[in-house]
Amino acid sequence: MVNDFKQLIAGNIMRMSKKKIALITSISALSYANTAFSDEITLRVGSGHPIGLLAYTETAHSFFAPELKKRVEERTDHTIRIQELHAGAVANVTEILEATRDGLLDIGFASLIFEPSNAFLHNFTLFLPFGTPDGHKATQAGRATLEAFPELIEYFETDFNQKYLTGSCLENYGLGTNFAWSNFEDLEGRRIAGAGVNLDWIAGATPVTSNLNEAYQSIQTGVYDGYISAVPWWASFSLYEVADYFTLVDFGSQYVNSVTINLDTWNELPVDVQEILQEVALEYEQATADLCVASEEAGIAKLKAEGVEVREIEEKTKADWANALSDFPNRMAEEANNRGLPGTEVMNFYMDQLETLGYEWPLRYEID
């Protein structure tokens, strides 16, 4: 009996030991798997525009992606693989917020000019034509405005499951045409194309909805006579071949791009990688502002080399045009207010910020 009892105890101990060993082995394997996962990170980043044509996608490729990889691998124990998915590879320009929300992209570079419903008030600089042409000032004033109204930043998290990392500028808008003009009245009877909100900037002329991909053939075949564009786009899309006049109207550099990361992806990242990501994002904002300014200068040189007549708008003509649009900012503010958004406050704050930075509006819009 005693021997039988001893054998029973010994058998139970053996079985328990085997279970314990198995459990320890399983935990060790799981721990190793988690360590391996955390050491190798893959991020899918993308936008709806191609690389090389607009400042915000060019710096996403030339600065953001390589700098993030470099710093993570130099300063942490992690390796990182960044898949760049631009030019609509995952989502077109109207779908970046949704693609980032749904996890098709981990980090989305969105041009909010194409999100008039989802990000209406985030287009506040577009609602204020003839703002600063300087990408640095537009960026500084735009960031200050978002920080002063944190609900604009929180919106990305509450409505789109993503963390806002930073914003960035678009280049200063001007007007390319196939005819010479000097005075605001010279635009009467002409057909001028644009896209999105900037169609509302067209006064005197007849506005036509279009996009840069269509502009060359449309101008060539007489569908319209000009297009609202930044200088570098007029050069990169070779539009000077069919319209060899470009006027530096100075509609302004626009702070309308966002960089966001899917919230689930963000929460899974190690803290040291999160810190580096935020650091690189802020420097990306500055790099994009630098390129917004530099690309206009380079674009002007390119157009002049191609024989394009590049001229600056006269202050009187700019003031006449701004006065023709005087009710537009207030109308946009009222629409934002009706949506429960602080339209009046945001737009007045941005105008104040630019004035603080030394910018003088051709017309200081009155917004109730």
C-alpha positions in Angstrom: 0.0 0.0 0.0 2.7 2.4 1.0 4.7 1.6 -2.2 1.6 2.0 -4.3 1.0 5.5 -2.7 4.6 6.5 -3.3 4.3 5.4 -7.0 1.1 7.5 -7.3 2.8 10.6 -5.9 5.8 10.1 -8.1 3.6 9.7 -11.1 1.7 12.9 -10.3 4.9 14.8 -9.7 6.2 13.6 -13.1 3.1 14.6 -14.9 3.0 18.0 -13.1 6.7 18.5 -14.0 6.0 17.8 -17.7 3.0 20.2 -17.7 5.2 22.9 -16.0 8.0 22.4 -18.5 5.4 22.6 -21.4 4.0 25.8 -19.9 7.4 27.4 -19.4 8.3 26.4 -23.0 5.0 28.0 -24.3 5.6 31.2 -22.3 9.2 31.4 -23.5 8.0 30.9 -27.1 5.3 33.5 -26.8 7.8 35.9 -25.2 10.2 35.4 -28.0 7.5 35.9 -30.6 6.5 39.2 -29.0 10.1 40.3 -28.8 10.6 39.5 -32.5 7.4 41.4 -33.4 8.3 44.5 -31.5 11.9 44.4 -32.9 10.7 44.4 -36.5 8.1 47.1 -37.5 6.4 47.5 -40.8 4.6 50.8 -41.6 2.6 51.4 -44.8 2.6 55.1 -45.6 1.0 56.8 -48.5 -1.0 59.5 -50.3 -3.1 60.1 -53.3 -0.6 62.2 -55.2 2.5 61.0 -56.9 6.0 61.8 -55.6 7.8 64.7 -57.1 5.0 67.0 -58.2 3.8 68.5 -54.9 6.0 69.5 -51.9 4.1 67.5 -49.3 4.5 64.1 -51.1 8.1 64.9 -52.2 9.2 65.4 -48.6 7.1 62.4 -47.5 9.4 60.4 -49.7 12.7 62.3 -49.5 12.6 63.2 -45.8 10.0 61.5 -43.7 10.4 57.9 -44.7 14.2 57.7 -44.8 14.7 59.9 -41.7 12.2 57.8 -39.7 14.0 54.6 -40.6 17.4 56.0 -40.0 16.6 57.4 -36.5 14.7 54.3 -35.3 17.5 52.0 -36.3 20.2 54.2 -35.0 18.6 55.0 -31.6 16.6 51.9 -30.8 16.9 48.1 -30.9 14.1 48.0 -33.5 14.3 47.6 -37.3 11.7 49.2 -39.4 10.4 48.6 -42.9 8.5 51.4 -44.6 6.3 50.7 -47.5 5.6 53.8 -49.6 2.2 53.7 -51.3 1.8 57.0 -53.1 0.0 58.1 -56.3 -3.2 56.3 -55.2 -1.6 52.9 -54.8 -4.0 52.2 -51.9 -6.3 55.2 -51.9 -6.9 58.2 -54.2 -6.8 61.8 -52.9 -10.4 61.7 -51.7 -9.9 58.5 -49.7 -6.8 58.9 -47.5 -8.6 59.6 -44.2 -10.8 56.6 -44.7 -7.9 54.3 -45.7 -5.9 55.4 -42.6 -9.0 54.9 -40.4 -9.5 51.4 -41.8 -5.8 50.4 -41.5 -5.2 50.1 -45.2 -2.5 52.7 -44.5 -0.7 53.0 -41.2 0.3 56.6 -41.9 -1.7 58.8 -44.3 -0.5 62.0 -46.0 -3.8 63.7 -46.8 -4.5 66.8 -48.8 -7.6 68.0 -47.0 -8.6 70.2 -49.9 -10.2 67.0 -51.3 -12.0 66.3 -48.0 -14.6 69.2 -48.0 -17.2 67.1 -46.1 -14.9 65.2 -43.7 -12.5 68.1 -42.9 -14.5 71.2 -43.8 -13.0 73.7 -41.3 -9.5 72.3 -41.7 -9.5 74.1 -45.1 -9.6 77.5 -43.3 -6.6 78.9 -45.2 -8.4 78.2 -48.5 -11.4 80.2 -47.2 -9.0 83.2 -46.9 -7.6 84.0 -50.4 -4.7 86.3 -50.8 -3.0 85.1 -47.6 0.7 85.0 -47.3 2.6 83.5 -50.3 5.4 82.4 -47.8 5.1 78.7 -46.9 7.0 79.3 -43.7 4.6 81.9 -42.4 1.5 79.9 -43.6 2.9 76.9 -41.7 3.7 78.8 -38.5 0.3 80.5 -38.5 -1.6 77.3 -39.5 0.0 75.3 -36.7 -0.7 78.0 -34.1 -4.3 77.9 -35.2 -4.7 74.2 -34.8 -3.0 74.4 -31.4 -5.4 77.1 -30.3 -8.4 75.0 -31.3 -7.5 71.5 -30.2 -10.9 70.2 -31.3 -9.6 70.4 -34.8 -6.8 68.0 -33.9 -9.0 65.7 -31.6 -11.4 65.3 -34.5 -9.0 62.9 -36.3 -9.1 60.6 -33.3 -12.8 60.8 -32.4 -14.1 60.5 -35.9 -11.4 58.7 -37.9 -9.5 56.5 -35.4 -6.2 58.2 -36.0 -3.7 60.3 -34.2 -2.7 63.7 -35.7 1.0 64.0 -36.1 1.5 67.2 -38.0 0.3 69.4 -41.0 2.1 70.9 -44.0 1.7 73.5 -46.7 0.8 73.5 -50.3 2.7 75.9 -52.6 1.5 79.4 -53.3 -1.2 79.6 -55.9 -1.1 81.8 -58.9 -2.7 81.8 -62.4 -1.4 80.4 -65.6 -3.1 81.5 -68.8 -2.8 81.4 -72.6 -3.4 85.2 -72.8 -1.7 88.3 -71.3 -3.6 90.3 -68.8 -2.9 93.1 -66.3 -6.1 94.4 -64.8 -8.8 92.4 -62.9 -11.2 93.5 -65.6 -9.2 91.7 -68.3 -10.5 88.4 -67.0 -14.1 89.1 -67.9 -15.4 86.7 -70.5 -12.5 84.3 -70.0 -12.9 80.7 -68.7 -10.6 79.9 -65.8 -10.4 76.4 -64.3 -9.7 75.3 -60.8 -10.5 72.4 -58.4 -12.4 72.3 -55.1 -12.6 75.4 -52.9 -10.4 77.5 -55.2 -13.2 77.6 -57.8 -14.7 80.2 -55.4 -11.7 82.4 -56.0 -12.6 82.9 -59.6 -14.4 86.2 -60.0 -15.1 88.1 -63.2 -14.2 85.1 -65.3 -16.3 82.0 -65.8 -15.2 79.2 -63.4 -14.7 75.7 -64.9 -14.2 72.6 -62.7 -11.1 70.6 -63.8 -7.9 69.1 -62.5 -4.2 69.3 -63.5 -4.3 66.0 -65.3 -6.8 67.4 -67.7 -5.4 70.9 -68.0 -2.9 70.5 -70.8 -5.4 69.1 -73.3 -8.2 71.4 -72.1 -6.2 74.5 -72.6 -4.9 73.2 -75.9 -8.4 72.5 -77.3 -9.9 75.7 -75.9 -12.1 74.3 -73.2 -10.7 77.0 -70.9 -8.1 79.8 -71.0 -6.3 79.4 -67.8 -5.9 77.4 -64.6 -5.3 78.3 -60.9 -2.0 76.6 -60.1 1.2 76.9 -58.2 4.3 77.8 -60.3 6.1 74.4 -59.9 3.0 72.6 -61.1 2.8 74.7 -64.2 6.4 73.6 -64.9 6.1 69.9 -63.9 2.9 69.4 -65.9 4.5 71.2 -68.9 1.5 73.5 -69.1 3.7 76.3 -70.3 3.7 74.6 -73.7 0.0 75.5 -74.2 -0.2 78.6 -71.9 2.9 80.7 -71.8 1.8 83.4 -69.3 2.0 83.0 -65.6 0.9 85.6 -63.1 2.1 85.5 -59.5 -1.4 86.3 -58.1 -0.4 85.3 -54.6 -3.6 83.6 -53.6 -1.3 82.2 -50.9 0.4 79.2 -49.6 -2.1 76.8 -48.0 -1.8 74.9 -44.7 -4.2 72.1 -45.8 -2.3 68.8 -45.5 -2.3 66.4 -42.6 -0.1 63.5 -41.5 -2.0 61.0 -39.3 -1.4 57.5 -38.0 -4.0 54.8 -37.4 -4.7 54.8 -33.7 -4.4 51.0 -33.4 -1.0 51.1 -35.1 0.1 54.0 -32.9 -0.9 52.1 -29.7 1.1 49.1 -30.7 4.3 51.0 -31.4 7.0 51.0 -28.7 7.3 54.3 -26.8 10.7 55.1 -28.2 9.5 54.7 -31.7 6.4 56.9 -31.0 8.8 59.6 -29.7 10.9 59.5 -32.8 7.8 59.5 -35.1 6.5 62.7 -33.5 10.0 64.3 -33.8 10.4 63.4 -37.5 6.8 64.6 -38.2 7.5 68.1 -36.9 10.7 68.3 -38.8 8.8 67.1 -41.9 6.5 70.0 -41.5 9.4 72.4 -41.7 11.1 70.6 -44.5 7.9 70.9 -46.5 7.6 74.6 -45.8 11.2 74.9 -47.0 10.4 73.1 -50.3 7.2 75.1 -50.8 9.3 78.3 -50.9 12.3 76.8 -52.8 10.1 75.1 -55.4 8.4 78.4 -56.3 11.8 80.0 -56.9 12.9 77.1 -59.0 9.7 77.0 -60.9 9.9 80.6 -61.8 13.4 80.1 -63.2 12.2 77.0 -65.1 9.3 78.9 -66.7 11.5 81.9 -67.7 14.0 79.5 -69.2 11.2 78.1 -71.3 10.2 81.5 -72.6 7.1 82.0 -70.3 6.2 85.5 -69.4 6.2 85.5 -65.6 4.9 88.7 -64.0 3.9 89.8 -60.5 0.4 91.1 -60.0 0.0 94.8 -59.2 -1.2 95.6 -55.7 -4.2 97.5 -57.1 -5.2 94.4 -59.1 -4.8 92.2 -56.1 -6.9 94.5 -54.0 -9.6 94.6 -56.7 -9.7 90.9 -56.8 -9.8 90.5 -53.0 -12.7 93.0 -52.8 -14.6 91.0 -55.4 -14.3 88.1 -53.0 -15.0 90.0 -49.9 -18.1 88.0 -48.9 -16.6 84.6 -49.5 -14.7 84.2 -46.2 -17.7 85.3 -44.1 -19.9 82.8 -46.1 -17.5 80.0 -45.3 -17.3 81.0 -41.6 -21.1 81.0 -41.4 -21.3 77.5 -43.0 -18.7 76.2 -40.5 -20.7 77.8 -37.6 -23.9 76.2 -38.9 -22.1 72.8 -38.7 -21.3 73.5 -35.0 -17.7 74.4 -35.7 -15.8 77.6 -34.6 -15.6 79.0 -38.1 -15.6 82.7 -37.1 -13.0 82.2 -34.4 -10.7 80.0 -36.4 -10.6 82.3 -39.4 -10.1 85.5 -37.4 -7.4 83.8 -35.4 -5.5 82.8 -38.5 -5.7 86.3 -40.0 -4.4 87.7 -36.7 -1.6 85.2 -36.6 -0.4 86.2 -40.1 -0.5 89.9 -39.2 1.6 89.1 -36.1 4.1 87.6 -38.4 4.2 90.8 -40.4 1.9 89.9 -43.3 -0.4 92.7 -44.6 -3.6 91.5 -46.1 -4.7 93.3 -49.3 -8.1 93.3 -47.7 -8.7 92.5 -44.0 -11.8 90.4 -44.4 -14.6 91.2 -41.9 -15.9 87.9 -40.4 -18.9 88.1 -38.1 
